[in-house]
């Protein structure tokens, strides 16, 4: 498997369909959550909906660059989630995450191996590989949070 294909596979694993590292993925964790559960606040933790939005924000932003666009995302906006007021709003957010992740992975899969070492947008941001790897690691970090918050929500429902 080519390096670009391996990276694309890793991204799909954490978001869409993998079980290798965490024995779960975003799609698995979010599939049975209602919009009310996704918005449930546990102490000072972020909600599952907000973490989902946050991951999608970065995937969509880097996808824009992969498609030849500009890097328009900024950390300070990465938690500016529009209101979720229905199950349909929640489903739409998840569907955008799935679709953009697949589009992202499909483009990376076709990326020539030598491009992985090229500067991402500007040299100060490092290489394409570093940025894509960071997106995968960032996703695993928040997947752990989502998994724990979901367990906490479900525990309070059974008490």
Buried (B, 14 or more C-beta within 10 A) or exposed (E): EEBBBEBBBBBBBBBBEBEEEBEBBBBBBBEEBEBEBBBBEBEEBBBBBBBBBBBBBBBBBBBBBBEEEEBEBEEEEBEEBEEBEEEEBBEEBBEBBBBBBBBBBEBBBEBEEEBBEEEBEEEEBBBBBBBBBBBBEBBBEBBEEBBEBBEBBEEEEEE
